[in-house]
Amino acid sequence: MMTVFLIAGSLIPGYLVAVGLLMAATFGITSLAPAFAVKEYRIRKRYKLVQDLVWLVCATAGGFVTAAVAGAAQVWLAGIVLAGAMILVLWTNSWEMRQRGIVHQILMSLVSAAGVATGCMLQMSAFRH
């Protein structure tokens, strides 16, 4: 039972870090260069690629925070649940899914898993030192 609370408690800060960083980056990029992000009310392909790369960094940070809070014993379980939650939210947001397109949806799913795994591995190496 304690494991469930520990993992749930580690998911919240990790998810908030990932989404908060993404929001900050999105607002910053679109404020500084709106023509880079949107053309004729559609999200541009190059902006989608930048978002994919930004999400990789954000998911890595979220995975790192989740792993730090979860502790050494539950790193991978917490990471798997965090990546699953990120992917679930990604696929249930139908408006963004239409804007992004299927290729970027799949890429964002892969990036979510890769970023969280990278963050967990970075935190695990910090546990060893």
LOPA-375851 format. One record per atom (N, C-alpha, C): residue in one letter; residue number from 1; z, y, x; atom name. Coordinates in Angstrom, 3 decimals, padded with zeros to 6 digits. Atoms other than C-alpha are relative to their C-alpha. Example, Ala and Ser with C-alpha at 12.3 -4.5 7.8 and 13.67 -1.06 7.14 Angstrom:
   aa     i          w          v          u   at
    a     1    000.000   -001.190    000.890    N
    a     1    007.800   -004.500    012.300   CA
    a     1    000.000    001.200    000.900    C
    s     2   -000.060   -001.190   -000.820    N
    s     2    007.140   -001.060    013.670   CA
    s     2    000.730    001.090   -000.770    C
This chain:
   aa     i          w          v          u   at
    m     1    000.000   -001.195    000.820    N
    m     1    000.000    000.000    000.000   CA
    m     1    000.000    001.260    000.864    C
    m     2   -000.079   -001.144   -000.893    N
    m     2    000.821    002.348    002.842   CA
    m     2   -001.370    000.286    000.620    C
    t     3    001.341   -000.162   -000.577    N
    t     3   -002.648    001.739    004.317   CA
    t     3   -000.900    000.791   -000.940    C
    v     4    000.815   -000.708    000.979    N
    v     4   -004.286    002.977    001.110   CA
    v     4    000.330    001.490    000.015    C
    f     5   -000.404   -001.413   -000.038    N
    f     5   -002.271    006.213    001.207   CA
    f     5   -000.417    000.663    001.308    C
    l     6    000.378   -000.544   -001.300    N
    l     6   -002.949    006.693    004.904   CA
    l     6   -001.496    000.300    000.049    C
    i     7    001.452   -000.204   -000.005    N
    i     7   -006.696    006.264    004.464   CA
    i     7   -000.376    001.129   -000.959    C
    a     8    000.289   -001.078    000.958    N
    a     8   -006.783    008.473    001.361   CA
    a     8    000.405    001.349    000.589    C
    g     9   -000.461   -001.242   -000.613    N
    g     9   -004.786    011.105    003.221   CA
    g     9   -000.853    000.439    001.175    C
    s    10    000.862   -000.364   -001.128    N
    s    10   -007.189    010.978    006.156   CA
    s    10   -001.397    000.412   -000.467    C
    l    11    001.334   -000.339    000.510    N
    l    11   -010.318    011.268    004.005   CA
    l    11   -000.093    001.462   -000.422    C
    i    12    000.038   -001.366    000.532    N
    i    12   -009.416    014.593    002.435   CA
    i    12   -000.249    001.033    001.102    C
    p    13    000.286   -001.018   -001.025    N
    p    13   -009.156    016.659    005.640   CA
    p    13   -001.347   -000.214    000.691    C
    g    14    001.288    000.260   -000.635    N
    g    14   -012.182    014.937    007.186   CA
    g    14   -001.166    000.460   -000.851    C
    y    15    001.062   -000.418    000.915    N
    y    15   -014.340    015.543    004.135   CA
    y    15   -000.041    001.525   -000.111    C
    l    16   -000.055   -001.464    000.100    N
    l    16   -013.156    019.150    003.828   CA
    l    16   -000.533    000.677    001.262    C
    v    17    000.540   -000.561   -001.247    N
    v    17   -013.953    019.820    007.494   CA
    v    17   -001.519   -000.101    000.003    C
    a    18    001.454    000.195   -000.012    N
    a    18   -017.458    018.347    007.156   CA
    a    18   -000.693    000.945   -000.983    C
    v    19    000.631   -000.836    001.021    N
    v    19   -018.307    020.173    003.938   CA
    v    19    000.222    001.488    000.301    C
    g    20   -000.272   -001.398   -000.342    N
    g    20   -016.634    023.407    005.053   CA
    g    20   -000.904    000.500    001.120    C
    l    21    000.901   -000.384   -001.087    N
    l    21   -018.622    023.482    008.287   CA
    l    21   -001.441    000.116   -000.481    C
    l    22    001.357   -000.060    000.536    N
    l    22   -021.837    022.723    006.409   CA
    l    22   -000.203    001.258   -000.836    C
    m    23    000.105   -001.215    000.816    N
    m    23   -021.169    025.522    003.942   CA
    m    23   -000.082    001.241    000.880    C
    a    24    000.017   -001.155   -000.897    N
    a    24   -020.438    027.989    006.735   CA
    a    24   -001.352    000.115    000.700    C
    a    25    001.294   -000.017   -000.677    N
    a    25   -023.604    027.007    008.596   CA
    a    25   -001.120    000.369   -000.971    C
    t    26    001.028   -000.289    001.003    N
    t    26   -025.709    027.106    005.428   CA
    t    26    000.013    001.475   -000.375    C
    f    27   -000.092   -001.420    000.353    N
    f    27   -024.433    030.525    004.413   CA
    f    27   -000.444    000.876    001.164    C
    g    28    000.396   -000.777   -001.170    N
    g    28   -024.897    031.816    007.953   CA
    g    28   -001.502   -000.004    000.226    C
    i    29    001.439    000.115   -000.235    N
    i    29   -028.439    030.529    008.370   CA
    i    29   -000.788    000.721   -001.085    C
    t    30    000.766   -000.610    001.094    N
    t    30   -029.627    031.625    004.951   CA
    t    30    000.229    001.504   -000.096    C
    s    31   -000.236   -001.447   -000.004    N
    s    31   -028.010    035.054    005.295   CA
    s    31   -000.787    000.686    001.108    C
    l    32    000.684   -000.607   -001.140    N
    l    32   -029.518    035.702    008.709   CA
    l    32   -001.519   -000.152   -000.066    C
    a    33    001.447    000.254    000.029    N
    a    33   -032.960    034.201    008.033   CA
    a    33   -000.414   -000.647   -001.322    C
    p    34    000.333    000.597    001.301    N
    p    34   -033.659    033.702    004.306   CA
    p    34   -001.434   -000.529   -000.069    C
    a    35    001.399    000.463    000.028    N
    a    35   -037.421    033.351    004.879   CA
    a    35   -000.157   -001.331    000.735    C
    f    36    000.021    001.284   -000.691    N
    f    36   -036.708    030.452    007.240   CA
    f    36    000.403   -001.127   -000.939    C
    a    37   -000.552    001.026    000.881    N
    a    37   -034.835    028.590    004.494   CA
    a    37   -000.827   -000.233   -001.259    C
    v    38    000.647    000.118    001.317    N
    v    38   -036.839    029.308    001.332   CA
    v    38   -001.325    000.747   -000.012    C
    k    39    001.283   -000.661    000.240    N
    k    39   -040.411    030.104    000.433   CA
    k    39   -000.421   -000.332   -001.424    C
    e    40    000.391    000.158    001.402    N
    e    40   -041.472    030.645   -003.179   CA
    e    40    000.965   -000.913   -000.756    C
    y    41   -001.082    000.698    000.695    N
    y    41   -038.129    029.288   -004.421   CA
    y    41    000.113   -001.478    000.348    C
    r    42   -000.091    001.389   -000.451    N
    r    42   -038.541    025.991   -002.551   CA
    r    42    000.582   -000.021    001.410    C
    i    43   -000.577    000.155   -001.331    N
    i    43   -036.569    024.824    000.461   CA
    i    43   -001.104   -000.447    000.960    C
    r    44    001.046    000.290   -000.982    N
    r    44   -038.805    024.753    003.535   CA
    r    44    000.329   -001.271    000.782    C
    k    45   -000.190    001.258   -000.733    N
    k    45   -039.322    021.515    005.497   CA
    k    45    000.763    000.206    001.297    C
    r    46   -000.701   -000.223   -001.266    N
    r    46   -038.186    023.002    008.791   CA
    r    46    001.480    000.304   -000.233    C
    y    47   -001.398   -000.244    000.320    N
    y    47   -034.989    024.214    007.139   CA
    y    47    000.702   -001.311   -000.357    C
    k    48   -000.580    001.304    000.317    N
    k    48   -034.403    020.711    005.779   CA
    k    48    000.346   -000.768    001.274    C
    l    49   -000.276    000.678   -001.276    N
    l    49   -034.651    019.341    009.313   CA
    l    49    001.195    000.623    000.710    C
    v    50   -001.163   -000.668   -000.588    N
    v    50   -032.196    021.950    010.569   CA
    v    50    001.267   -000.434   -000.737    C
    q    51   -001.152    000.451    000.789    N
    q    51   -029.845    020.979    007.725   CA
    q    51    000.398   -001.423    000.379    C
    d    52   -000.301    001.366   -000.423    N
    d    52   -030.130    017.330    008.762   CA
    d    52    000.767   -000.002    001.322    C
    l    53   -000.676   -000.077   -001.297    N
    l    53   -029.123    018.228    012.333   CA
    l    53    001.390    000.630   -000.126    C
    v    54   -001.304   -000.630    000.221    N
    v    54   -026.328    020.519    011.160   CA
    v    54    000.953   -000.997   -000.654    C
    w    55   -000.844    000.986    000.679    N
    w    55   -025.040    017.752    008.885   CA
    w    55    000.475   -001.069    000.977    C
    l    56   -000.428    000.954   -001.023    N
    l    56   -024.949    015.390    011.877   CA
    l    56    001.234    000.523    000.727    C
    v    57   -001.145   -000.615   -000.676    N
    v    57   -022.596    017.778    013.666   CA
    v    57    001.216    000.052   -000.942    C
    c    58   -001.097   -000.098    000.979    N
    c    58   -020.522    018.311    010.499   CA
    c    58    000.612   -001.366   -000.300    C
    a    59   -000.501    001.355    000.259    N
    a    59   -020.242    014.579    009.786   CA
    a    59    000.768   -000.528    001.208    C
    t    60   -000.724    000.398   -001.207    N
    t    60   -019.192    014.012    013.399   CA
    t    60    001.387    000.639    000.025    C
    a    61   -001.294   -000.687    000.051    N
    a    61   -016.448    016.617    013.063   CA
    a    61    000.891   -000.609   -001.081    C
    g    62   -000.769    000.618    001.073    N
    g    62   -015.350    015.109    009.751   CA
    g    62    000.506   -001.381    000.379    C
    g    63   -000.418    001.323   -000.466    N
    g    63   -015.273    011.623    011.241   CA
    g    63    001.104    000.081    001.040    C
    f    64   -001.026   -000.207   -001.024    N
    f    64   -013.240    012.893    014.184   CA
    f    64    001.347    000.325   -000.645    C
    v    65   -001.244   -000.395    000.669    N
    v    65   -010.657    014.528    011.915   CA
    v    65    000.571   -001.175   -000.793    C
    t    66   -000.476    001.157    000.768    N
    t    66   -010.462    011.493    009.639   CA
    t    66    000.628   -001.039    000.918    C
    a    67   -000.538    000.980   -000.947    N
    a    67   -009.956    009.188    012.623   CA
    a    67    001.320    000.474    000.603    C
    a    68   -001.238   -000.540   -000.573    N
    a    68   -007.288    011.490    014.074   CA
    a    68    001.164   -000.136   -000.970    C
    v    69   -001.064    000.090    000.999    N
    v    69   -005.317    011.525    010.838   CA
    v    69    000.336   -001.456   -000.324    C
    a    70   -000.217    001.399    000.363    N
    a    70   -005.785    007.806    010.107   CA
    a    70    000.784   -000.753    001.069    C
    g    71   -000.682    000.708   -001.074    N
    g    71   -004.472    006.723    013.490   CA
    g    71   -000.838   -001.143    000.525    C
    a    72    000.792    000.998   -000.724    N
    a    72   -005.717    004.069    015.875   CA
    a    72   -000.221   -001.288   -000.793    C
    a    73    000.101    001.279    000.696    N
    a    73   -005.093    001.115    013.566   CA
    a    73   -001.037   -000.001   -001.126    C
    q    74    000.863   -000.050    001.184    N
    q    74   -007.258    002.312    010.652   CA
    q    74   -001.263    000.824    000.200    C
    v    75    001.123   -000.895   -000.265    N
    v    75   -010.038    004.285    012.353   CA
    v    75   -001.266   -000.453   -000.703    C
    w    76    001.294    000.438    000.535    N
    w    76   -012.995    002.163    011.302   CA
    w    76    000.010   -000.131   -001.508    C
    l    77   -000.071    000.087    001.457    N
    l    77   -011.820    001.495    007.779   CA
    l    77   -000.085    001.387   -000.626    C
    a    78    000.053   -001.374    000.506    N
    a    78   -011.227    005.202    007.202   CA
    a    78   -001.395    000.593    000.190    C
    g    79    001.349   -000.498   -000.266    N
    g    79   -014.591    006.020    008.801   CA
    g    79   -001.027   -000.559   -000.970    C
    i    80    000.932    000.627    000.945    N
    i    80   -016.453    003.558    006.595   CA
    i    80    000.161    000.601   -001.391    C
    v    81   -000.234   -000.585    001.324    N
    v    81   -014.827    004.941    003.459   CA
    v    81   -000.491    001.450   -000.043    C
    l    82    000.478   -001.378   -000.047    N
    l    82   -015.582    008.537    004.548   CA
    l    82   -001.529    000.043   -000.071    C
    a    83    001.467    000.025    000.031    N
    a    83   -019.244    007.746    005.243   CA
    a    83   -000.498   -000.420   -001.380    C
    g    84    000.375    000.424    001.349    N
    g    84   -019.469    005.927    001.913   CA
    g    84    000.160    001.103   -001.020    C
    a    85   -000.230   -001.119    000.932    N
    a    85   -017.990    008.890    000.071   CA
    a    85   -001.057    001.081    000.189    C
    m    86    001.025   -001.015   -000.270    N
    m    86   -020.396    011.296    001.784   CA
    m    86   -001.352   -000.416   -000.582    C
    i    87    001.286    000.503    000.496    N
    i    87   -023.386    009.125    000.906   CA
    i    87    000.002   -000.049   -001.521    C
    l    88   -000.093    000.039    001.460    N
    l    88   -022.188    008.645   -002.677   CA
    l    88   -000.189    001.394   -000.593    C
    v    89    000.142   -001.373    000.496    N
    v    89   -021.843    012.401   -003.219   CA
    v    89   -001.436    000.484    000.193    C
    l    90    001.373   -000.394   -000.297    N
    l    90   -025.234    012.943   -001.591   CA
    l    90   -000.974   -000.533   -001.055    C
    w    91    000.940    000.617    000.945    N
    w    91   -026.994    010.545   -003.971   CA
    w    91    000.304    000.307   -001.462    C
    t    92   -000.311   -000.329    001.398    N
    t    92   -025.190    011.673   -007.132   CA
    t    92   -000.281    001.459   -000.333    C
    n    93    000.337   -001.394    000.239    N
    n    93   -026.136    015.342   -006.716   CA
    n    93   -001.506    000.084   -000.256    C
    s    94    001.420    000.114    000.337    N
    s    94   -029.456    015.172   -008.550   CA
    s    94   -000.796    001.273    000.272    C
    w    95    000.733   -001.240   -000.240    N
    w    95   -030.364    018.860   -008.185   CA
    w    95   -000.400    000.101    001.465    C
    e    96    000.316   -000.057   -001.427    N
    e    96   -030.117    018.795   -004.403   CA
    e    96   -000.930   -001.124    000.405    C
    m    97    000.874    001.121   -000.319    N
    m    97   -031.787    015.401   -004.302   CA
    m    97   -001.453    000.356   -000.317    C
    r    98    001.362   -000.428    000.337    N
    r    98   -034.844    016.847   -006.069   CA
    r    98   -000.506    001.037    000.994    C
    q    99    000.389   -001.029   -000.958    N
    q    99   -034.901    019.852   -003.736   CA
    q    99   -000.278   -000.588    001.376    C
    r   100    000.077    000.555   -001.343    N
    r   100   -034.434    017.766   -000.610   CA
    r   100   -001.154   -000.981    000.135    C
    g   101    001.031    001.031   -000.070    N
    g   101   -036.833    014.903   -001.396   CA
    g   101    000.576   -001.308    000.533    C
    i   102   -000.507    001.336   -000.326    N
    i   102   -036.427    011.177   -000.822   CA
    i   102    000.106   -000.237    001.502    C
    v   103   -000.036    000.213   -001.456    N
    v   103   -037.236    011.239    002.900   CA
    v   103    001.251    000.633    000.595    C
    h   104   -001.181   -000.671   -000.526    N
    h   104   -034.508    013.757    003.623   CA
    h   104    001.286   -000.580   -000.585    C
    q   105   -001.175    000.679    000.564    N
    q   105   -032.098    011.965    001.273   CA
    q   105    000.354   -001.204    000.861    C
    i   106   -000.237    001.187   -000.828    N
    i   106   -032.510    008.799    003.297   CA
    i   106    000.474    000.423    001.387    C
    l   107   -000.402   -000.489   -001.320    N
    l   107   -032.285    010.732    006.570   CA
    l   107    001.431    000.523   -000.018    C
    m   108   -001.371   -000.513    000.107    N
    m   108   -029.131    012.518    005.412   CA
    m   108    001.014   -001.145   -000.140    C
    s   109   -000.890    001.158    000.115    N
    s   109   -027.610    009.144    004.478   CA
    s   109    000.240   -000.635    001.366    C
    l   110   -000.123    000.577   -001.342    N
    l   110   -028.322    007.756    007.941   CA
    l   110    000.798    000.915    000.922    C
    v   111   -000.711   -000.978   -000.819    N
    v   111   -027.069    010.942    009.565   CA
    v   111    001.483    000.012   -000.350    C
    s   112   -001.413    000.050    000.407    N
    s   112   -023.843    010.739    007.537   CA
    s   112    000.716   -001.149    000.698    C
    a   113   -000.615    001.175   -000.633    N
    a   113   -023.118    007.234    008.809   CA
    a   113    000.072    000.160    001.514    C
    a   114    000.015   -000.168   -001.455    N
    a   114   -024.136    008.048    012.385   CA
    a   114    001.002    001.063    000.452    C
    g   115   -000.941   -001.061   -000.361    N
    g   115   -022.107    011.262    012.461   CA
    g   115    001.443   -000.449   -000.109    C
    v   116   -001.376    000.475    000.169    N
    v   116   -018.946    009.683    011.096   CA
    v   116    000.336   -001.026    001.081    C
    a   117   -000.242    000.998   -001.048    N
    a   117   -019.294    006.754    013.507   CA
    a   117    000.202    000.669    001.358    C
    t   118   -000.141   -000.730   -001.262    N
    t   118   -019.745    009.156    016.419   CA
    t   118    001.348    000.703    000.073    C
    g   119   -001.303   -000.661    000.033    N
    g   119   -016.703    011.176    015.370   CA
    g   119    001.151   -000.981    000.195    C
    c   120   -001.039    001.028   -000.153    N
    c   120   -014.611    008.010    015.089   CA
    c   120    000.054   -000.502    001.442    C
    m   121    000.030    000.467   -001.392    N
    m   121   -015.754    006.821    018.526   CA
    m   121    000.575    001.052    000.949    C
    l   122   -000.560   -001.071   -000.837    N
    l   122   -014.934    010.199    020.071   CA
    l   122    001.521    000.039   -000.120    C
    q   123   -001.447   -000.013    000.195    N
    q   123   -011.472    010.112    018.545   CA
    q   123    000.649   -001.227    000.611    C
    m   124   -000.537    001.215   -000.595    N
    m   124   -010.942    006.515    019.654   CA
    m   124    000.091    000.132    001.522    C
    s   125   -000.074   -000.197   -001.450    N
    s   125   -011.765    007.495    023.228   CA
    s   125    001.131    000.958    000.345    C
    a   126   -001.128   -000.908   -000.208    N
    a   126   -009.196    010.291    022.899   CA
    a   126    001.329   -000.753   -000.115    C
    f   127   -001.216    000.801    000.138    N
    f   127   -006.584    007.708    021.762   CA
    f   127    000.302   -000.735    001.301    C
    r   128   -000.171    000.774   -001.225    N
    r   128   -007.148    005.772    025.002   CA
    r   128    000.510    000.846    001.167    C
    h   129   -000.358   -000.857   -001.148    N
    h   129   -006.506    008.770    027.257   CA
    h   129    001.293    000.697   -000.209    C
